[in-house]
């Protein structure tokens, strides 16, 4: 399968941006890496209360299948983390490099 990269932009509930980033860094990120994803960067836009990151997968199965495996994993369920508690809006875009 060809490499797939998504630019994900999350608008976070007021006052929860730092907590979201910490949970992403300590819980979500390690599991994503364990499952073979690559994180190409992560940023915070405090003026807009947004968190943005680039996530890629370049493995034997489609990105969507690997992403479904992430969501179905026991480790993900054990996080007891409902994105709706933190995120007002998500925008996931599949992007291609031009450089």
N, CA, C and O atoms as a GROMACS GRO file, in nm:
protein
  396
    1UNK      N    1   0.086  -0.119   0.000
    1UNK     CA    2   0.000   0.000   0.000
    1UNK      C    3   0.090   0.125   0.000
    1UNK      O    4   0.195   0.126   0.064
    2UNK      N    5   0.048   0.229  -0.071
    2UNK     CA    6   0.126   0.354  -0.068
    2UNK      C    7   0.107   0.424   0.067
    2UNK      O    8   0.008   0.404   0.136
    3UNK      N    9   0.203   0.506   0.100
    3UNK     CA   10   0.197   0.583   0.224
    3UNK      C   11   0.079   0.678   0.220
    3UNK      O   12   0.055   0.744   0.118
    4UNK      N   13   0.006   0.685   0.329
    4UNK     CA   14  -0.106   0.778   0.345
    4UNK      C   15  -0.073   0.872   0.460
    4UNK      O   16  -0.030   0.828   0.566
    5UNK      N   17  -0.093   1.001   0.438
    5UNK     CA   18  -0.071   1.102   0.542
    5UNK      C   19  -0.199   1.183   0.558
    5UNK      O   20  -0.262   1.224   0.461
    6UNK      N   21  -0.235   1.204   0.684
    6UNK     CA   22  -0.350   1.289   0.714
    6UNK      C   23  -0.304   1.408   0.798
    6UNK      O   24  -0.224   1.395   0.890
    7UNK      N   25  -0.358   1.524   0.763
    7UNK     CA   26  -0.345   1.644   0.845
    7UNK      C   27  -0.473   1.652   0.926
    7UNK      O   28  -0.582   1.665   0.871
    8UNK      N   29  -0.458   1.643   1.056
    8UNK     CA   30  -0.575   1.646   1.145
    8UNK      C   31  -0.574   1.775   1.225
    8UNK      O   32  -0.476   1.809   1.291
    9UNK      N   33  -0.686   1.846   1.219
    9UNK     CA   34  -0.701   1.971   1.293
    9UNK      C   35  -0.820   1.955   1.386
    9UNK      O   36  -0.931   1.924   1.344
   10UNK      N   37  -0.794   1.975   1.515
   10UNK     CA   38  -0.898   1.960   1.616
   10UNK      C   39  -0.920   2.094   1.685
   10UNK      O   40  -0.826   2.157   1.731
   11UNK      N   41  -1.044   2.136   1.692
   11UNK     CA   42  -1.081   2.252   1.772
   11UNK      C   43  -1.121   2.200   1.909
   11UNK      O   44  -1.214   2.120   1.922
   12UNK      N   45  -1.050   2.246   2.010
   12UNK     CA   46  -1.062   2.192   2.146
   12UNK      C   47  -1.151   2.284   2.230
   12UNK      O   48  -1.151   2.406   2.214
   13UNK      N   49  -1.226   2.222   2.320
   13UNK     CA   50  -1.312   2.299   2.410
   13UNK      C   51  -1.228   2.399   2.491
   13UNK      O   52  -1.115   2.370   2.531
   14UNK      N   53  -1.286   2.513   2.513
   14UNK     CA   54  -1.220   2.620   2.588
   14UNK      C   55  -1.167   2.567   2.722
   14UNK      O   56  -1.238   2.500   2.796
   15UNK      N   57  -1.041   2.598   2.751
   15UNK     CA   58  -0.980   2.562   2.878
   15UNK      C   59  -0.924   2.420   2.884
   15UNK      O   60  -0.866   2.382   2.985
   16UNK      N   61  -0.940   2.342   2.777
   16UNK     CA   62  -0.896   2.202   2.780
   16UNK      C   63  -0.780   2.171   2.685
   16UNK      O   64  -0.741   2.055   2.671
   17UNK      N   65  -0.726   2.274   2.620
   17UNK     CA   66  -0.621   2.250   2.521
   17UNK      C   67  -0.499   2.182   2.582
   17UNK      O   68  -0.451   2.082   2.527
   18UNK      N   69  -0.447   2.233   2.690
   18UNK     CA   70  -0.327   2.174   2.751
   18UNK      C   71  -0.354   2.032   2.800
   18UNK      O   72  -0.268   1.944   2.786
   19UNK      N   73  -0.471   2.009   2.858
   19UNK     CA   74  -0.505   1.874   2.903
   19UNK      C   75  -0.515   1.778   2.784
   19UNK      O   76  -0.468   1.664   2.791
   20UNK      N   77  -0.577   1.824   2.675
   20UNK     CA   78  -0.587   1.740   2.556
   20UNK      C   79  -0.447   1.705   2.504
   20UNK      O   80  -0.419   1.588   2.475
   21UNK      N   81  -0.360   1.804   2.493
   21UNK     CA   82  -0.224   1.781   2.441
   21UNK      C   83  -0.152   1.680   2.529
   21UNK      O   84  -0.083   1.592   2.478
   22UNK      N   85  -0.165   1.692   2.658
   22UNK     CA   86  -0.098   1.598   2.749
   22UNK      C   87  -0.150   1.456   2.731
   22UNK      O   88  -0.073   1.361   2.728
   23UNK      N   89  -0.280   1.442   2.720
   23UNK     CA   90  -0.337   1.308   2.699
   23UNK      C   91  -0.297   1.253   2.563
   23UNK      O   92  -0.268   1.134   2.551
   24UNK      N   93  -0.294   1.338   2.462
   24UNK     CA   94  -0.250   1.294   2.329
   24UNK      C   95  -0.106   1.245   2.337
   24UNK      O   96  -0.072   1.138   2.285
   25UNK      N   97  -0.020   1.324   2.402
   25UNK     CA   98   0.122   1.292   2.411
   25UNK      C   99   0.149   1.165   2.491
   25UNK      O  100   0.236   1.086   2.454
   26UNK      N  101   0.078   1.144   2.600
   26UNK     CA  102   0.109   1.032   2.689
   26UNK      C  103   0.028   0.906   2.662
   26UNK      O  104   0.069   0.796   2.702
   27UNK      N  105  -0.087   0.919   2.596
   27UNK     CA  106  -0.173   0.803   2.574
   27UNK      C  107  -0.190   0.768   2.426
   27UNK      O  108  -0.166   0.655   2.384
   28UNK      N  109  -0.232   0.866   2.348
   28UNK     CA  110  -0.262   0.841   2.207
   28UNK      C  111  -0.135   0.817   2.126
   28UNK      O  112  -0.126   0.718   2.054
   29UNK      N  113  -0.040   0.906   2.138
   29UNK     CA  114   0.083   0.898   2.061
   29UNK      C  115   0.156   0.763   2.077
   29UNK      O  116   0.190   0.702   1.976
   30UNK      N  117   0.180   0.715   2.199
   30UNK     CA  118   0.251   0.587   2.211
   30UNK      C  119   0.179   0.470   2.143
   30UNK      O  120   0.243   0.385   2.082
   31UNK      N  121   0.047   0.467   2.152
   31UNK     CA  122  -0.027   0.358   2.088
   31UNK      C  123  -0.023   0.371   1.936
   31UNK      O  124  -0.008   0.271   1.866
   32UNK      N  125  -0.036   0.491   1.886
   32UNK     CA  126  -0.025   0.511   1.741
   32UNK      C  127   0.110   0.461   1.691
   32UNK      O  128   0.117   0.390   1.590
   33UNK      N  129   0.216   0.496   1.760
   33UNK     CA  130   0.350   0.453   1.720
   33UNK      C  131   0.364   0.301   1.730
   33UNK      O  132   0.421   0.238   1.641
   34UNK      N  133   0.312   0.243   1.835
   34UNK     CA  134   0.315   0.098   1.853
   34UNK      C  135   0.246   0.025   1.737
   34UNK      O  136   0.287  -0.084   1.698
   35UNK      N  137   0.141   0.086   1.683
   35UNK     CA  138   0.065   0.025   1.575
   35UNK      C  139   0.120   0.059   1.436
   35UNK      O  140   0.057   0.029   1.335
   36UNK      N  141   0.238   0.121   1.432
   36UNK     CA  142   0.305   0.142   1.305
   36UNK      C  143   0.279   0.275   1.237
   36UNK      O  144   0.324   0.295   1.124
   37UNK      N  145   0.209   0.365   1.303
   37UNK     CA  146   0.189   0.497   1.246
   37UNK      C  147   0.314   0.581   1.269
   37UNK      O  148   0.393   0.554   1.360
   38UNK      N  149   0.332   0.683   1.187
   38UNK     CA  150   0.439   0.781   1.203
   38UNK      C  151   0.373   0.915   1.228
   38UNK      O  152   0.276   0.951   1.162
   39UNK      N  153   0.427   0.988   1.324
   39UNK     CA  154   0.376   1.122   1.352
   39UNK      C  155   0.480   1.220   1.297
   39UNK      O  156   0.594   1.224   1.343
   40UNK      N  157   0.438   1.297   1.197
   40UNK     CA  158   0.530   1.385   1.126
   40UNK      C  159   0.536   1.526   1.185
   40UNK      O  160   0.610   1.611   1.135
   41UNK      N  161   0.461   1.550   1.290
   41UNK     CA  162   0.463   1.678   1.358
   41UNK      C  163   0.332   1.704   1.429
   41UNK      O  164   0.229   1.646   1.394
   42UNK      N  165   0.337   1.790   1.529
   42UNK     CA  166   0.216   1.830   1.603
   42UNK      C  167   0.235   1.975   1.647
   42UNK      O  168   0.344   2.016   1.687
   43UNK      N  169   0.127   2.053   1.639
   43UNK     CA  170   0.132   2.195   1.668
   43UNK      C  171   0.007   2.238   1.745
   43UNK      O  172  -0.098   2.173   1.739
   44UNK      N  173   0.020   2.348   1.816
   44UNK     CA  174  -0.092   2.411   1.886
   44UNK      C  175  -0.108   2.553   1.833
   44UNK      O  176  -0.011   2.626   1.818
   45UNK      N  177  -0.232   2.590   1.805
   45UNK     CA  178  -0.268   2.727   1.769
   45UNK      C  179  -0.356   2.777   1.882
   45UNK      O  180  -0.478   2.757   1.882
   46UNK      N  181  -0.294   2.842   1.979
   46UNK     CA  182  -0.366   2.885   2.099
   46UNK      C  183  -0.472   2.990   2.068
   46UNK      O  184  -0.577   2.993   2.132
   47UNK      N  185  -0.447   3.076   1.971
   47UNK     CA  186  -0.544   3.181   1.936
   47UNK      C  187  -0.676   3.121   1.889
   47UNK      O  188  -0.782   3.180   1.910
   48UNK      N  189  -0.670   3.004   1.825
   48UNK     CA  190  -0.791   2.939   1.773
   48UNK      C  191  -0.832   2.817   1.857
   48UNK      O  192  -0.929   2.748   1.825
   49UNK      N  193  -0.756   2.792   1.964
   49UNK     CA  194  -0.782   2.676   2.049
   49UNK      C  195  -0.781   2.547   1.966
   49UNK      O  196  -0.871   2.463   1.977
   50UNK      N  197  -0.678   2.533   1.883
   50UNK     CA  198  -0.668   2.418   1.794
   50UNK      C  199  -0.539   2.340   1.815
   50UNK      O  200  -0.436   2.394   1.854
   51UNK      N  201  -0.551   2.211   1.788
   51UNK     CA  202  -0.438   2.119   1.789
   51UNK      C  203  -0.432   2.055   1.651
   51UNK      O  204  -0.533   2.004   1.602
   52UNK      N  205  -0.315   2.058   1.588
   52UNK     CA  206  -0.297   2.002   1.455
   52UNK      C  207  -0.183   1.901   1.458
   52UNK      O  208  -0.083   1.920   1.527
   53UNK      N  209  -0.200   1.794   1.380
   53UNK     CA  210  -0.092   1.696   1.370
   53UNK      C  211  -0.098   1.625   1.237
   53UNK      O  212  -0.202   1.616   1.172
   54UNK      N  213   0.018   1.574   1.197
   54UNK     CA  214   0.032   1.494   1.075
   54UNK      C  215   0.056   1.350   1.116
   54UNK      O  216   0.151   1.321   1.190
   55UNK      N  217  -0.028   1.261   1.069
   55UNK     CA  218  -0.015   1.119   1.098
   55UNK      C  219  -0.006   1.044   0.966
   55UNK      O  220  -0.083   1.068   0.874
   56UNK      N  221   0.091   0.951   0.958
   56UNK     CA  222   0.112   0.873   0.836
   56UNK      C  223   0.114   0.725   0.867
   56UNK      O  224   0.143   0.682   0.979
   57UNK      N  225   0.081   0.648   0.764
   57UNK     CA  226   0.094   0.502   0.773
   57UNK      C  227   0.142   0.452   0.638
   57UNK      O  228   0.088   0.488   0.533
   58UNK      N  229   0.245   0.369   0.642
   58UNK     CA  230   0.305   0.313   0.522
   58UNK      C  231   0.330   0.165   0.548
   58UNK      O  232   0.443   0.123   0.569
   59UNK      N  233   0.223   0.088   0.545
   59UNK     CA  234   0.235  -0.054   0.578
   59UNK      C  235   0.157  -0.140   0.482
   59UNK      O  236   0.114  -0.094   0.376
   60UNK      N  237   0.139  -0.266   0.519
   60UNK     CA  238   0.079  -0.363   0.428
   60UNK      C  239  -0.072  -0.350   0.409
   60UNK      O  240  -0.128  -0.410   0.317
   61UNK      N  241  -0.138  -0.275   0.494
   61UNK     CA  242  -0.283  -0.261   0.484
   61UNK      C  243  -0.319  -0.114   0.463
   61UNK      O  244  -0.237  -0.027   0.488
   62UNK      N  245  -0.439  -0.086   0.418
   62UNK     CA  246  -0.480   0.055   0.400
   62UNK      C  247  -0.484   0.130   0.533
   62UNK      O  248  -0.504   0.072   0.640
   63UNK      N  249  -0.463   0.261   0.524
   63UNK     CA  250  -0.468   0.349   0.641
   63UNK      C  251  -0.597   0.327   0.718
   63UNK      O  252  -0.596   0.319   0.841
   64UNK      N  253  -0.709   0.318   0.646
   64UNK     CA  254  -0.839   0.305   0.714
   64UNK      C  255  -0.847   0.177   0.796
   64UNK      O  256  -0.904   0.176   0.905
   65UNK      N  257  -0.790   0.069   0.745
   65UNK     CA  258  -0.792  -0.057   0.820
   65UNK      C  259  -0.704  -0.047   0.945
   65UNK      O  260  -0.743  -0.094   1.052
   66UNK      N  261  -0.586   0.013   0.930
   66UNK     CA  262  -0.497   0.028   1.046
   66UNK      C  263  -0.558   0.122   1.148
   66UNK      O  264  -0.544   0.102   1.268
   67UNK      N  265  -0.626   0.226   1.100
   67UNK     CA  266  -0.692   0.318   1.192
   67UNK      C  267  -0.804   0.248   1.269
   67UNK      O  268  -0.822   0.272   1.388
   68UNK      N  269  -0.879   0.162   1.201
   68UNK     CA  270  -0.984   0.084   1.268
   68UNK      C  271  -0.923  -0.007   1.373
   68UNK      O  272  -0.982  -0.028   1.479
   69UNK      N  273  -0.805  -0.062   1.345
   69UNK     CA  274  -0.736  -0.147   1.443
   69UNK      C  275  -0.700  -0.067   1.568
   69UNK      O  276  -0.711  -0.116   1.680
   70UNK      N  277  -0.656   0.057   1.547
   70UNK     CA  278  -0.627   0.147   1.660
   70UNK      C  279  -0.750   0.164   1.749
   70UNK      O  280  -0.744   0.145   1.870
   71UNK      N  281  -0.863   0.199   1.687
   71UNK     CA  282  -0.986   0.224   1.764
   71UNK      C  283  -1.038   0.099   1.832
   71UNK      O  284  -1.101   0.110   1.938
   72UNK      N  285  -1.015  -0.018   1.776
   72UNK     CA  286  -1.066  -0.143   1.833
   72UNK      C  287  -0.971  -0.204   1.937
   72UNK      O  288  -1.007  -0.300   2.005
   73UNK      N  289  -0.852  -0.150   1.949
   73UNK     CA  290  -0.753  -0.212   2.038
   73UNK      C  291  -0.793  -0.201   2.185
   73UNK      O  292  -0.850  -0.101   2.226
   74UNK      N  293  -0.762  -0.303   2.263
   74UNK     CA  294  -0.789  -0.298   2.407
   74UNK      C  295  -0.718  -0.181   2.475
   74UNK      O  296  -0.771  -0.123   2.569
   75UNK      N  297  -0.599  -0.147   2.429
   75UNK     CA  298  -0.526  -0.035   2.490
   75UNK      C  299  -0.599   0.096   2.466
   75UNK      O  300  -0.600   0.183   2.553
   76UNK      N  301  -0.660   0.112   2.349
   76UNK     CA  302  -0.736   0.234   2.322
   76UNK      C  303  -0.859   0.240   2.411
   76UNK      O  304  -0.891   0.344   2.467
   77UNK      N  305  -0.927   0.128   2.424
   77UNK     CA  306  -1.046   0.124   2.510
   77UNK      C  307  -1.009   0.152   2.656
   77UNK      O  308  -1.086   0.217   2.728
   78UNK      N  309  -0.892   0.104   2.700
   78UNK     CA  310  -0.848   0.122   2.838
   78UNK      C  311  -0.815   0.267   2.871
   78UNK      O  312  -0.808   0.304   2.988
   79UNK      N  313  -0.795   0.350   2.769
   79UNK     CA  314  -0.766   0.492   2.794
   79UNK      C  315  -0.884   0.563   2.859
   79UNK      O  316  -0.866   0.664   2.928
   80UNK      N  317  -1.004   0.511   2.837
   80UNK     CA  318  -1.124   0.578   2.888
   80UNK      C  319  -1.123   0.725   2.845
   80UNK      O  320  -1.143   0.816   2.926
   81UNK      N  321  -1.099   0.745   2.716
   81UNK     CA  322  -1.086   0.878   2.659
   81UNK      C  323  -1.187   0.895   2.547
   81UNK      O  324  -1.173   0.835   2.440
   82UNK      N  325  -1.287   0.976   2.572
   82UNK     CA  326  -1.387   1.007   2.470
   82UNK      C  327  -1.348   1.140   2.406
   82UNK      O  328  -1.352   1.244   2.473
   83UNK      N  329  -1.309   1.139   2.278
   83UNK     CA  330  -1.269   1.265   2.215
   83UNK      C  331  -1.375   1.374   2.226
   83UNK      O  332  -1.340   1.492   2.231
   84UNK      N  333  -1.501   1.338   2.230
   84UNK     CA  334  -1.608   1.436   2.242
   84UNK      C  335  -1.603   1.516   2.370
   84UNK      O  336  -1.660   1.625   2.377
   85UNK      N  337  -1.535   1.465   2.471
   85UNK     CA  338  -1.520   1.540   2.596
   85UNK      C  339  -1.425   1.658   2.577
   85UNK      O  340  -1.429   1.754   2.655
   86UNK      N  341  -1.340   1.651   2.476
   86UNK     CA  342  -1.238   1.753   2.453
   86UNK      C  343  -1.258   1.831   2.323
   86UNK      O  344  -1.228   1.950   2.317
   87UNK      N  345  -1.307   1.765   2.220
   87UNK     CA  346  -1.304   1.823   2.086
   87UNK      C  347  -1.442   1.871   2.042
   87UNK      O  348  -1.541   1.799   2.049
   88UNK      N  349  -1.445   1.996   1.995
   88UNK     CA  350  -1.568   2.053   1.940
   88UNK      C  351  -1.583   2.019   1.793
   88UNK      O  352  -1.694   2.000   1.743
   89UNK      N  353  -1.470   2.012   1.723
   89UNK     CA  354  -1.474   1.988   1.578
   89UNK      C  355  -1.343   1.922   1.536
   89UNK      O  356  -1.236   1.954   1.588
   90UNK      N  357  -1.353   1.829   1.442
   90UNK     CA  358  -1.234   1.767   1.385
   90UNK      C  359  -1.239   1.781   1.233
   90UNK      O  360  -1.346   1.774   1.172
   91UNK      N  361  -1.122   1.801   1.176
   91UNK     CA  362  -1.109   1.810   1.030
   91UNK      C  363  -0.990   1.723   0.992
   91UNK      O  364  -0.875   1.759   1.020
   92UNK      N  365  -1.016   1.610   0.928
   92UNK     CA  366  -0.912   1.516   0.886
   92UNK      C  367  -0.901   1.521   0.733
   92UNK      O  368  -0.998   1.496   0.662
   93UNK      N  369  -0.782   1.554   0.685
   93UNK     CA  370  -0.759   1.566   0.541
   93UNK      C  371  -0.644   1.477   0.499
   93UNK      O  372  -0.537   1.481   0.560
   94UNK      N  373  -0.665   1.398   0.396
   94UNK     CA  374  -0.556   1.322   0.339
   94UNK      C  375  -0.478   1.417   0.248
   94UNK      O  376  -0.535   1.481   0.160
   95UNK      N  377  -0.347   1.425   0.271
   95UNK     CA  378  -0.264   1.520   0.199
   95UNK      C  379  -0.147   1.449   0.131
   95UNK      O  380  -0.110   1.338   0.168
   96UNK      N  381  -0.091   1.514   0.031
   96UNK     CA  382   0.023   1.461  -0.043
   96UNK      C  383   0.137   1.561  -0.039
   96UNK      O  384   0.113   1.681  -0.052
   97UNK      N  385   0.261   1.515  -0.020
   97UNK     CA  386   0.374   1.608  -0.021
   97UNK      C  387   0.399   1.665  -0.161
   97UNK      O  388   0.374   1.598  -0.261
   98UNK      N  389   0.446   1.787  -0.166
   98UNK     CA  390   0.477   1.851  -0.293
   98UNK      C  391   0.623   1.894  -0.301
   98UNK      O  392   0.664   1.953  -0.401
   99UNK      N  393   0.701   1.865  -0.200
   99UNK     CA  394   0.844   1.899  -0.202
   99UNK      C  395   0.927   1.772  -0.205
   99UNK      O  396   1.050   1.779  -0.207
   0.00000   0.00000   0.00000
